Amino acid sequence: MIKKIALLLICFQLVACTELQNVLDAAATTTGLSSQQIGNGLKEALEVGIGKGSDRLSSLDGYYKSAYKILLPEEAQKVTSKLKRIPGFTQVEDKMLEKINRAAEDAAKNAKPIFVSAIKQMSFQDALGILKGDKNAATNFLNKATYNSLYNEFQPVIVKALNKQNALDFWGDAVNKYNKIPLVEKLNPRLDDYITNKALDGLFSMVAKEELNIRNNVSARTSQLLKDVFAMQD
């Protein structure tokens, strides 16, 4: 198996991008897999990881009671510490933490189709680069290739979810109350940008965890295609 991988790497080092088909033919010959099978295997692996990751984070307490829990930013903690002495806002931090994490869980339900669409557009050359790359190469590729567009798609979902939880109005009222306190530095009551980034960070972290699991754990390769493709890196 090591000799097969070595041959693949040598092929990639010796040919130009315009001769990619020759490399694909070599890969098919040495591994018994067609170029299409290799590409499909990588895409399937990503879809498996993303599916599990988004499903877990979108479930109840997927964010709120997990390692991916979204905490309030430092400036927000200044607000909550001041407001604890004001009637009606004594539990403001606990309430906000639950609301923003519930919003992230709600938004994560919409993440899977966005990710899957990006995966389907991945080139075969990208897929092979991922297979012979670092243990988190697939997640890094997906992060780099889709983060900005995902943010643009995800942020409105976060805002909608926050509104559903009444979090934006609640926090806006809290910050406005805080800004009326004499001599405090006035703060922007918007939290959606911060929460969107944190929610996406958690989602990518979960995907990375699943990618590593598929690479290292043979039993996690849930189809024959995954087993055949990832045997190339074992």
N, C-alpha and C positions, 0 to 999 in steps of 0.2 A: 504493500500500500504506500509506503514511504517513497518507493521508486516512482510510483504513478504520480504522486504529488510533485516530486522533484521534476519529472518530465514536463508536467503542466507549467511549472514556474519557469523552467528554461525556455519553453515555447513563448511565454509572455515576454521574456526578456529579449528574445532574439528578433521578434517581428514587430513591424510598425502597426499602427491602428488600422491602416488600410488593408492589412493582411489578416484581419481578425478572423475571417472565415477559416483560414488555415489552422488557426489556434483552436477554433471550435471543433474542427475535424479531428485534431489531435486529442482533444479532451474526450470526444466521443469514443475514439479508438481505445484509449488507455483506460477509461472507466466503464465502458459499456453503456454509458448514458448519452443520449443525444443532447445537443446544446439546448433544445427546447425543454427537455426534462430537467436539466440543471437549473435553468432560469425559473421554471415553474416550481421546483423544489424550494428554492430560496424565497420566492414570493409566498408560497404556502407557509413557510416557517414564519415569515413576518406576519401573515394574516392570523396564524395561530396565536402568536405572542400578543398581537394587538387585541384580538378577540378576548383572550383571557384577561389581559390587563384592563381593558375598558369595562368588561363585565364585572370584574372584582371592584373596581373603583366606583362604578355606578350603582353598586348595591348599597343597601342601608349600612351606614357606618364605614363604607369603603374608604373614605377619606377621614371622617370624623374620629374614628376609633382605630386608626392604623398608623403605620410609620409615615404615611404620606399626609397626615393631618396638616392643614394649612393654619398657621398661626397669624396673629395680627402683626402688622409691621411695627417697627419700633416707635414711630411717631403716633401710631394708633394706641399703643400702650400708654403713652403720655395722657391721652384723652381719657382712657378708662380709669386710670389711677386717680385723676382729678374728679371724675364724675361719680365715683363710688359713694361720695358723701351727699350727692344730690338725689332727692326723692324721685323715683321713677327710673333711675339709671344705676341703681346699686349693683345690679347683675348684668351691666351692659357688656362686659367682656365675655362672660359665659354665653350670653345670648348671641352675641355676634359670632363667636367661634362656631357655635352650632349652625347658625344661619349660613355663614360663608362656606362651610364644609358641606352642608346639605345642597347648596347651590352648585358646588363643584361636582358632587355626586350626580346631580340632575343633568349637568352639562356633559358629563362623561358618557351618558347614554347616546349622545349624538356624535361622539368622536370616531367610532369605528368606521362608518362609511367614508368619512373624510380621509382617514388613513388608508383604507383599502383602495380608494381611488388613486391615491399617490403611488401605492405599491404597483398597481396594474400598469402605471406609466413608466416604471423602472425599466431601463434598457438591460439587455443581457450582459453587456460589458460591465455595467454596475453590479449585477448579480454575481458574476464571477469574482469581481474585485472584493465583494463582501465575503464570499466563501473562503478566500485565501487571506482575508484580513484579520484584524484583531477580534477578540471575543465579543466585542460590542460594536463591530463594524456596521452591522445592519441598522442598529439603533442610531448610531452616529450619522449614517447616511440619511436616514429618514428625518432625523432632527434638522440636519443642515438643509436638506432639500425641501422640507415642508413647513418648518416652524413659522415663518412669516405668514404664509397663506393659511396655515392652521389657526394662527392667532386671529386673523381677519374673519375666519369662519366661526371660531370658538367664542370670541369676545361677546358678540351679540347674544349667544346662547347663555353665557355666564350672566350677562345683564338681565336677560329674561328670567333666568333661574333665581337670581338675587331678588328681582321684583316679586317673583312668585313667593319667595320666603319673606317678603317685606323688609329685606335687609338694607336696601339702599335708603329707603325712607327712614328706617330706624336709625341707621348710622348717620345719615344727614342731619337728623334732629339732634343726635348726640353731639356731633361735631359743632353744629351751630350753637348749641348750648355751651359747649366748651369754649368756643371763640368769644363768648360774652364775658368770660371770666377775666377780670382786670389783669393786665400785664403778661398774659400768655401769648406765645407766638401763634398767630392764626394759621390754621391748617385747611387743606383742601379736603372736602368731605367725600371725594370719589375714591372708591376702593376697587373698582372693576378691573383696572389694568393690573394691579398687584395680584389680585385673585386669579385672573386669567393666566398669568405667567406661572404662578405657583401650581395651578391645576394642571397645566401642560407639563411642567417639570415632573410632577408626580406621575402623570401618565407615561411619559417617556422612561421614567425610572422603572415602572412596572414592566414596560415592554422590554427593557434591557434585561431585567431579571428573567423573563421568559425566554429571551434569545439565548442567554447563558445556559439556561436549563436544557434547551433543545440541543445546544452544542455539546454539553457535557454529559447529559443523561440520556442514554439510548432509549429508555422506556418512555421518554417524553416525545419521541418521534412517532407521532400517532398514525402515520401512513407509511406504506412501503416506499413511496417516493421520497419522503423525508429521510427514511433510513438509508436509502441508496445514496442520496446526495450528500448527506452529512458524514457518511462513511468515508468520503473523500478527504475529510479534514481530521479523521480520527488517527 
